[in-house]
Amino acid sequence: MRRLSRCSGLSAALALTGLAVTGCGGGAEAGERPARSARPAASAPASPSESPVTEKPAPAAATLSAPARVVRPEVAPAHGETVGVGQPIALVFKGQRIDPELRAGIEGRLKVTTSTKVPGAWHWNESKGDTRLHFRPRTYWPAGTKVTLDARLAGVKLADGTAADRDRVVSFTIGDSMVNTVDLKAHTLTVVRNGRTLRTIPVSGGDESKGFGTRQGIKTILAKEGRVVMDSLSIGIPRNHPDGFYGSYDYSMRETVSGEYVHAAPDNAEAFGKDNVSHGCIGMSTEDAKWLYGLSLKGDVVEVKNAGRPKPMDHFGNGYGDWNLGWDEWLAGSALGVRLT
């Protein structure tokens, strides 16, 4: 029977982001450290193979001494986490639009420090009343990089009468490089870890003939959720419908808020490597799913290609689609442009 990988309910961590800023386990509330005192920014020299990068000076941030309202931005990843090379730094200002003229000053209060020099940039997105601010390098993070966000936002003005609530410091580590490429035409998932191909797995993707095609483009693992109950009623399909279902699926890793997973799907075994019969997920054998789950981190990359009727991955709002924007497009969404870590 065909299966749609939709969890019967989003986790609280996913719900708080609105865009999958954290996937599972993600606001930085747990284990945050108090903010350190401000330090002057240091500019690392460019290597001989790189063009020198000059940071655009940041204007002073507008502040409010007694705001009528304070907003606490949600931050991902969480302090102390180890994440994959595709994980952006993400701040979400829930229910708050931010005046565009204030953005450069806000970016100037966000210092990203890394153990390896990685020029990157912030990018603003507004939708459904929320403001999202993401930081990513031009290409995926180098494996093993130590990253710290020093967000000096206490009292910084976001809009008339509204300010951010406090300073925050979040540190995390980039784990091994895991880039998984799903070829929907060949019905395979190829796992490349630290530049070495480990395995090519027969899989089944979404059934495009019924409008359930898998989103194409670059995604990241939002959460490792293990056993997930998937229920067609959550998307309005009765369980007794030919396309209905209800069951538990093991080694499930979420890719989108809307419910695309990579997971074990033994009931579709006859389709692996041959046909796309799911409602959007990438299904594989229990053995392969267990192996992949054990190697994976939140923030690992899943790139889907060769859809017959491409349905592009959302840039924002349904997971981390950040990497589907070219570097020039990414910089166009920044107030200050390239920043040196």
DOKOLKE-640897 format. One line per 8 residues: number of its first residue (from 1); for each residue x, y, z of N, C-alpha, C, O. Coordinates in steps of 0.2 Angstrom, whole numbers. Example, Ala and Ser with C-alpha at 12.3 -4.5 7.8 and 13.67 -1.06 7.14 Angstrom:
REM residues 2
1 = 66 -28 39 62 -22 39 66 -16 39 71 -17 42  64 -11 35 68 -5 36 64 0 39 67 6 40
REM end
This chain:
REM residues 341
1 = 4 -6 0 0 0 0 4 6 0 10 6 3  2 11 -4 6 17 -4 5 21 3 0 21 6  11 24 5 11 28 11 13 35 10 17 37 7  9 39 14 11 46 14 15 48 21 12 46 26  21 50 21 25 51 27 23 58 30 26 63 29  17 58 33 15 64 37 14 62 44 10 57 45  17 65 49 16 63 56 9 66 58 7 71 55  6 63 62 -1 65 64 -1 71 68 -6 74 69
9 = 5 74 70 5 80 73 13 83 73 17 79 74  14 89 72 20 92 72 23 92 79 19 94 84  29 91 80 32 92 87 32 100 89 31 104 84  32 101 95 32 108 98 38 112 95 37 118 93  44 109 94 49 112 92 48 115 84 50 120 83  45 110 80 44 112 73 38 118 73 39 122 70  33 117 78 28 122 78 30 129 80 28 134 77  35 129 84 37 136 86 41 140 81 41 146 81
17 = 44 136 76 48 139 71 43 142 65 45 148 63  38 139 63 34 141 58 38 140 51 35 140 46  44 139 51 48 137 45 52 131 46 56 130 41  52 128 51 57 123 53 64 126 55 69 123 53  64 131 58 70 134 61 74 129 65 80 129 65  70 125 68 74 120 73 73 113 71 76 109 74  68 111 67 66 104 67 64 102 73 60 105 77  67 96 76 66 94 82 71 96 87 77 96 85
25 = 69 98 93 74 100 98 77 106 97 83 107 100  74 111 94 78 116 92 77 123 95 81 126 93  74 126 99 75 133 101 81 133 106 83 127 108  85 138 107 91 138 110 90 138 118 94 140 122  83 137 120 82 139 127 86 134 132 89 136 137  87 128 130 90 123 134 98 124 133 101 123 128  101 125 139 109 125 139 112 132 136 118 132 135  108 137 135 111 143 133 116 146 138 115 145 144
33 = 121 149 136 126 152 141 124 160 141 122 162 136  126 163 146 125 170 147 129 173 141 135 171 140  127 179 139 131 182 134 137 185 137 137 188 142  143 185 133 149 188 135 149 195 133 145 198 130  154 199 136 154 206 134 156 207 127 160 202 124  155 212 124 156 213 117 164 214 116 167 216 120  166 211 110 173 212 108 173 215 101 169 214 97  179 218 100 179 221 93 180 215 88 183 210 89
41 = 177 216 82 177 211 77 184 210 74 187 216 73  186 204 73 192 203 70 191 201 62 187 197 61  195 204 58 195 202 51 201 197 49 206 200 49  199 191 47 204 187 45 207 188 38 203 190 34  213 188 37 216 189 30 213 184 25 212 178 27  212 185 19 210 181 14 216 176 12 222 178 12  215 170 11 220 165 8 222 167 1 218 171 -2  228 165 -1 230 167 -8 225 165 -13 225 168 -19
49 = 221 160 -12 217 158 -17 210 161 -17 206 160 -22  209 166 -13 203 169 -12 203 177 -13 209 179 -12  198 180 -16 198 187 -17 197 190 -10 193 187 -6  200 195 -8 199 199 -2 192 201 -1 189 203 -6  189 200 5 183 202 7 183 208 11 186 207 17  179 213 10 179 219 14 172 220 17 167 220 13  171 220 24 165 220 27 162 227 26 166 232 27  156 228 24 152 234 24 151 236 32 148 232 36
57 = 153 242 34 152 244 41 145 244 43 141 246 39  144 242 49 137 242 51 135 248 55 139 251 59  129 251 53 127 257 57 125 255 64 124 249 66  125 260 69 123 259 76 116 256 76 112 259 72  115 251 80 108 249 80 103 254 84 106 256 89  97 255 82 93 259 86 91 255 92 90 249 92  90 258 98 88 255 104 82 258 107 81 264 106  79 255 112 74 257 116 75 256 123 76 250 125
65 = 75 261 127 76 260 134 70 257 138 71 254 143  64 259 136 58 256 139 53 254 134 48 258 134  54 249 131 50 247 125 43 245 128 43 242 134  38 246 125 31 244 127 30 236 126 26 233 129  34 233 121 34 226 120 41 224 119 45 227 115  42 218 121 48 214 120 47 208 116 42 204 118  52 206 112 51 200 108 57 196 109 63 198 108  56 189 111 62 185 111 63 181 105 59 176 104
73 = 68 182 101 69 178 95 71 171 96 75 170 101  68 166 93 70 159 93 76 158 89 76 161 84  80 154 92 87 153 89 88 146 87 87 141 92  91 144 82 93 137 80 100 138 76 101 142 73  104 132 77 103 126 81 103 128 89 105 134 91  102 123 93 103 124 100 110 124 102 114 121 99  111 127 108 118 128 111 120 121 112 117 117 115  126 119 110 129 113 112 128 107 107 131 102 107
81 = 124 109 102 122 104 97 128 102 92 132 107 91  128 96 89 132 95 83 127 94 77 123 90 78  128 97 72 124 97 66 127 96 60 133 96 60  123 95 55 126 94 48 129 100 45 127 106 47  132 99 39 135 105 35 130 109 32 132 115 30  124 107 32 118 111 28 114 115 33 110 119 31  116 115 40 112 119 45 114 126 45 119 128 47  109 130 43 110 138 44 109 140 51 106 136 55
89 = 112 146 53 110 149 59 103 152 58 103 156 53  98 151 62 92 154 61 89 158 67 89 155 72  86 164 66 83 167 71 76 168 68 75 170 62  71 167 72 64 169 71 61 173 76 61 172 82  58 179 73 54 184 77 47 183 76 44 185 71  44 179 80 37 176 79 32 182 80 33 186 85  28 183 75 23 188 75 25 195 75 22 200 77  31 196 72 34 202 72 37 204 66 42 201 63
97 = 35 209 63 38 212 57 44 217 59 43 221 64  49 217 55 55 222 57 56 227 52 56 225 46  56 233 54 57 239 49 63 238 45 68 237 48  63 238 38 69 237 34 74 242 36 80 240 35  73 248 38 78 253 39 82 251 45 87 254 47  79 246 49 83 244 55 87 238 55 91 236 59  87 235 49 90 228 48 97 229 48 101 224 51  100 234 45 108 234 45 110 234 52 115 231 54
105 = 107 238 56 109 239 63 109 233 67 113 231 71  103 229 65 102 222 69 108 217 67 111 214 71  109 217 60 114 213 58 121 214 61 125 210 62  122 221 62 129 223 65 129 220 72 135 220 75  124 218 75 124 216 82 124 208 83 124 205 88  125 205 77 125 198 77 132 196 74 134 196 68  136 193 79 143 191 77 144 184 77 142 180 82  146 181 71 147 174 70 155 173 70 158 176 66
113 = 157 169 75 164 167 76 164 159 74 161 155 76  170 158 70 171 151 68 178 149 69 182 153 68  179 142 70 186 140 70 190 140 64 196 140 64  186 140 58 189 140 52 186 146 48 180 147 49  190 150 45 187 156 42 182 154 36 183 150 32  176 157 37 170 155 33 166 161 31 162 163 35  168 165 26 164 171 24 156 169 23 155 164 20  152 172 26 145 171 25 141 177 25 143 183 25
121 = 134 176 25 130 182 25 123 180 28 121 175 28  120 186 31 113 185 34 108 186 28 109 189 23  102 183 29 97 184 24 90 185 27 88 181 32  86 190 25 79 191 29 74 188 24 74 189 18  69 186 28 63 183 25 57 185 29 57 184 35  51 188 27 45 189 30 39 185 27 38 186 21  36 182 31 29 179 29 25 177 35 28 175 40  19 177 34 14 175 39 15 179 45 13 176 51
129 = 17 185 45 18 189 51 24 188 55 26 192 59  28 183 53 35 182 56 41 185 52 40 185 46  46 186 55 52 188 52 57 183 53 59 181 59  61 180 48 66 175 49 73 178 46 73 182 41  78 177 50 84 180 48 89 174 49 90 171 54  92 172 43 96 166 43 103 168 41 104 173 37  108 164 43 115 165 41 118 159 38 117 153 41  121 159 33 124 153 30 131 155 26 131 161 24
137 = 136 151 25 141 152 21 139 152 13 134 150 12  144 153 9 142 153 2 141 145 0 137 144 -4  145 141 3 144 134 2 144 131 8 144 134 14  142 124 9 141 121 15 147 122 20 153 123 18  145 122 26 150 123 31 156 117 31 154 112 29  162 119 32 167 114 33 166 109 39 164 112 44  167 103 38 166 98 43 171 100 49 176 102 48  168 99 55 172 100 61 172 107 63 176 109 68
145 = 169 112 60 169 119 62 166 120 68 160 118 69  169 124 73 166 126 79 163 133 77 166 138 75  156 134 79 153 140 77 150 143 83 147 140 88  150 150 84 147 154 90 143 160 87 146 164 83  137 160 89 133 166 88 133 170 94 131 168 99  135 177 93 135 181 99 130 187 97 132 191 93  124 186 99 118 190 97 117 196 103 114 194 108  120 202 101 119 207 106 113 211 105 113 217 102
153 = 107 208 106 101 211 104 97 214 110 91 217 109  99 214 116 95 217 122 94 224 120 98 229 119  87 226 120 85 233 119 85 235 112 83 241 111  87 231 107 88 233 100 81 234 97 76 230 98  79 240 94 73 241 91 71 237 85 75 236 81  65 234 85 63 230 80 57 234 76 56 233 70  53 238 80 48 242 77 46 247 82 49 247 87  42 251 80 40 257 85 37 253 91 32 249 91
161 = 40 255 97 38 252 103 40 245 105 38 243 110  44 242 100 45 235 101 53 234 101 56 237 96  56 230 105 63 229 105 64 221 107 60 218 109  70 219 105 72 212 107 73 212 114 75 217 118  73 206 117 73 206 125 79 205 128 80 208 133  84 202 125 91 201 129 96 199 124 95 197 118  102 198 126 108 196 123 108 188 123 105 185 128  111 185 118 111 177 119 118 175 115 120 178 111
169 = 120 170 118 126 167 115 125 159 114 123 156 118  125 157 108 124 150 106 130 147 102 132 150 97  133 142 105 139 138 101 137 131 99 133 128 103  139 129 93 137 123 91 143 120 86 148 124 85  143 114 84 148 111 81 146 108 74 140 105 74  149 109 69 148 105 62 151 99 62 157 98 63  147 93 61 149 87 61 152 85 55 154 89 51  152 78 54 155 76 47 151 78 41 145 79 42
177 = 153 79 36 150 81 30 146 75 27 148 69 26  139 75 27 134 70 24 130 73 19 126 78 21  131 72 13 127 74 7 124 68 4 127 64 1  117 68 4 113 62 2 110 65 -5 106 70 -5  111 62 -10 108 64 -17 102 58 -19 104 53 -20  96 61 -19 91 57 -21 89 58 -29 88 63 -31  90 53 -33 88 53 -40 82 49 -41 81 43 -41  76 54 -42 70 51 -43 69 47 -49 64 43 -49
185 = 73 48 -54 72 44 -60 76 37 -60 73 32 -62  81 37 -56 85 31 -55 82 27 -49 84 21 -48  78 31 -45 76 28 -39 81 26 -34 81 20 -31  86 30 -33 92 29 -29 93 35 -24 91 40 -25  96 33 -18 99 38 -14 106 36 -13 108 31 -10  111 41 -15 118 40 -14 120 44 -8 119 50 -8  124 41 -4 127 43 2 134 45 2 138 40 1  136 51 2 143 54 2 145 57 9 142 62 11
193 = 149 54 12 152 56 19 159 58 18 163 54 16  160 64 20 167 67 20 170 66 13 176 64 12  166 67 8 169 66 1 169 59 -2 171 58 -8  167 54 2 168 47 0 161 44 -1 157 44 4  159 41 -6 153 37 -7 153 31 -3 157 27 -4  148 31 1 147 25 6 143 20 3 144 14 4  137 22 0 132 17 -2 127 20 -6 125 26 -6  124 17 -11 119 19 -15 113 14 -14 113 8 -15
201 = 108 17 -11 102 14 -8 96 14 -13 94 19 -16  93 8 -15 87 8 -19 81 11 -15 80 9 -9  77 16 -18 72 19 -14 66 20 -18 66 19 -24  61 23 -15 55 25 -19 53 32 -17 52 33 -11  51 36 -21 49 43 -20 42 44 -21 38 39 -21  40 50 -21 33 52 -22 30 50 -29 33 51 -34  23 48 -28 20 47 -34 17 53 -38 12 56 -36  21 55 -43 19 61 -47 12 61 -50 9 66 -51
209 = 10 54 -52 4 54 -56 -2 55 -52 -7 57 -55  -1 55 -45 -7 57 -41 -6 64 -38 -10 66 -33  -1 67 -40 1 74 -37 4 74 -30 4 79 -27  8 68 -29 11 68 -23 19 67 -24 22 64 -20  21 71 -29 28 71 -30 33 74 -24 30 78 -21  39 71 -24 43 73 -19 46 80 -21 48 81 -27  47 85 -16 49 91 -18 56 91 -20 61 87 -17  58 94 -26 65 94 -29 69 100 -26 66 105 -25
217 = 75 98 -25 80 104 -23 84 101 -17 84 95 -15  87 106 -14 91 105 -8 87 106 -1 84 111 0  87 101 3 84 101 9 89 99 15 94 97 13  87 100 21 91 97 26 87 93 31 81 93 31  90 88 34 87 84 40 85 89 45 89 92 48  78 90 47 76 94 52 76 91 59 77 94 64  74 84 59 74 81 65 74 73 64 72 71 59  78 70 68 78 62 68 72 60 73 73 61 79
225 = 67 58 71 61 57 75 60 49 76 55 48 80  64 45 73 63 38 75 57 35 72 56 35 66  53 32 77 46 29 75 41 34 75 40 38 80  38 35 69 33 40 68 26 37 66 26 33 61  21 39 69 14 37 67 12 41 61 12 48 62  10 38 56 8 42 50 1 40 48 -1 35 48  -3 46 48 -10 45 47 -13 49 42 -12 55 42  -16 46 37 -19 50 31 -24 55 33 -25 60 29
233 = -27 54 39 -32 59 41 -29 66 42 -33 71 42  -23 66 44 -19 73 45 -19 77 39 -18 83 40  -20 74 33 -20 78 27 -27 77 23 -28 79 17  -32 75 27 -39 75 24 -40 69 20 -46 69 16  -36 64 20 -38 57 16 -40 52 21 -37 50 26  -47 50 20 -49 45 25 -45 38 25 -42 37 20  -44 35 31 -40 29 31 -43 24 27 -39 20 24  -49 23 25 -52 18 21 -52 20 14 -54 16 9
241 = -49 26 12 -48 28 5 -43 23 2 -38 21 5  -43 22 -5 -37 19 -8 -30 21 -7 -25 18 -7  -30 28 -6 -24 31 -4 -23 32 3 -18 36 6  -28 30 8 -27 31 15 -22 26 18 -21 21 15  -20 28 24 -16 24 28 -16 26 35 -18 31 37  -13 21 39 -12 23 46 -7 17 48 -8 11 48  -1 20 51 4 15 53 10 18 56 11 24 56  14 14 59 21 17 62 26 15 57 27 10 55
249 = 31 20 56 37 19 52 43 21 56 43 26 59  48 16 55 54 17 59 59 21 55 59 22 49  64 23 59 70 27 57 68 33 53 71 34 47  63 37 55 61 42 51 64 49 53 66 50 58  67 52 47 70 58 48 66 63 44 65 63 38  64 69 47 60 74 44 64 78 39 69 81 41  61 80 33 64 85 29 60 91 28 63 96 27  54 91 29 50 97 28 45 97 34 43 92 37
257 = 42 103 36 37 104 41 31 100 38 27 98 42  30 101 32 23 98 29 23 90 29 18 87 28  29 87 30 29 80 32 32 75 27 31 70 26  37 78 23 41 73 19 47 71 24 50 74 28  48 64 24 53 61 28 57 56 23 55 54 18  63 54 26 67 49 24 65 43 29 66 45 35  63 37 27 61 32 32 61 25 30 61 24 23  61 21 34 59 14 32 52 13 30 48 15 33
265 = 51 9 24 45 8 22 44 1 19 43 0 13  44 -4 23 45 -11 21 38 -13 17 39 -17 13  33 -9 18 27 -11 14 27 -9 7 23 -11 3  32 -5 5 33 -3 -2 40 -6 -5 42 -4 -10  42 -12 -2 48 -15 -4 48 -17 -12 54 -16 -15  43 -19 -14 43 -20 -21 44 -15 -26 46 -16 -32  44 -8 -24 45 -2 -28 52 0 -27 54 4 -31  56 -2 -22 63 1 -21 67 0 -27 68 -6 -30
273 = 70 5 -30 74 5 -36 70 4 -42 73 4 -48  64 5 -42 60 3 -48 54 9 -49 53 10 -55  51 11 -44 45 15 -45 44 20 -39 46 19 -34  41 26 -41 39 30 -35 32 30 -34 28 31 -38  31 27 -28 24 26 -26 21 29 -19 16 28 -17  26 33 -16 24 36 -10 20 42 -11 19 44 -16  18 46 -5 15 52 -6 19 58 -5 17 63 -3  26 57 -6 31 62 -5 37 60 -2 42 64 -2
281 = 37 55 2 43 53 6 48 49 2 46 46 -3  54 48 5 59 44 2 59 37 6 61 38 12  56 32 4 56 26 7 61 21 5 64 21 -1  64 17 10 69 12 9 68 6 13 63 6 17  72 1 13 72 -5 17 73 -3 24 77 2 25  71 -7 29 72 -6 36 80 -6 37 82 -2 41  83 -11 34 91 -12 35 94 -5 33 98 -3 36  92 -3 27 96 3 24 94 9 28 98 14 30
289 = 88 10 30 85 15 34 89 16 41 91 21 44  90 10 44 93 9 51 100 12 50 103 15 54  104 9 45 111 11 44 111 19 43 116 22 46  107 22 38 107 29 37 106 33 43 109 38 44  101 31 47 99 34 53 104 35 58 105 40 61  108 29 58 114 29 63 119 34 61 123 36 66  120 36 55 125 40 53 123 47 52 128 52 52  117 49 53 114 55 51 114 60 57 113 58 63
297 = 114 67 55 113 72 60 108 77 57 107 77 51  105 80 62 100 86 60 105 91 56 111 92 58  103 93 50 107 98 46 110 95 41 114 98 37  110 88 40 113 84 35 109 86 28 103 88 29  113 86 23 110 88 16 106 82 13 109 77 12  100 84 10 97 79 6 95 83 -1 91 88 -1  98 81 -6 97 84 -13 93 80 -17 95 74 -19  87 82 -19 83 78 -23 83 81 -31 82 87 -32
305 = 84 76 -35 84 79 -42 81 74 -47 78 68 -45  80 76 -53 77 72 -59 70 70 -57 68 64 -59  66 74 -55 59 73 -54 56 74 -61 58 78 -65  51 70 -63 47 71 -69 43 77 -70 43 80 -75  40 79 -65 36 85 -64 38 89 -58 35 89 -53  44 93 -59 47 96 -53 42 100 -49 39 105 -51  42 99 -42 39 103 -38 45 106 -33 47 102 -29  47 112 -34 53 114 -30 52 115 -23 46 116 -20
313 = 57 114 -19 57 115 -12 56 122 -10 59 126 -14  52 123 -5 51 130 -3 58 133 -1 62 130 3  59 139 -2 65 143 1 64 144 8 69 142 12  59 146 10 57 147 18 50 144 19 46 144 15  49 143 25 42 142 28 41 134 28 36 132 31  45 130 25 43 123 25 49 118 27 49 113 25  54 122 30 61 118 31 66 123 29 65 129 27  72 120 29 78 124 26 79 123 19 82 119 17
321 = 76 128 15 77 128 8 83 133 6 83 135 0  86 136 11 91 141 10 96 140 4 98 144 0  98 134 3 103 132 -1 101 132 -9 105 131 -13  94 133 -10 92 133 -16 92 140 -19 91 141 -25  94 145 -15 96 152 -17 103 152 -19 108 150 -16  104 155 -25 111 156 -27 114 161 -23 111 165 -19  121 162 -23 124 166 -18 122 174 -19 121 177 -14  122 176 -26 120 183 -27 113 184 -24 111 189 -22
329 = 108 179 -25 101 179 -23 101 180 -15 98 184 -12  106 176 -12 106 176 -5 109 183 -2 106 186 2  114 186 -5 116 192 -3 111 198 -4 111 203 -1  107 197 -10 102 202 -11 97 203 -5 93 208 -4  96 197 -1 92 198 5 95 200 11 92 199 17  102 202 11 105 204 17 106 212 17 106 215 11  106 215 23 107 222 23 114 224 23 116 230 21  119 220 25 126 222 25 130 218 21 136 220 19
337 = 128 212 18 132 208 13 136 204 17 135 201 22  142 202 14 146 197 16 149 199 23 151 205 24  149 194 28 152 195 34 158 190 35 157 185 33  164 193 38 169 188 39 168 185 46 168 189 51  169 178 47 168 175 53 175 175 56 176 172 62
REM end
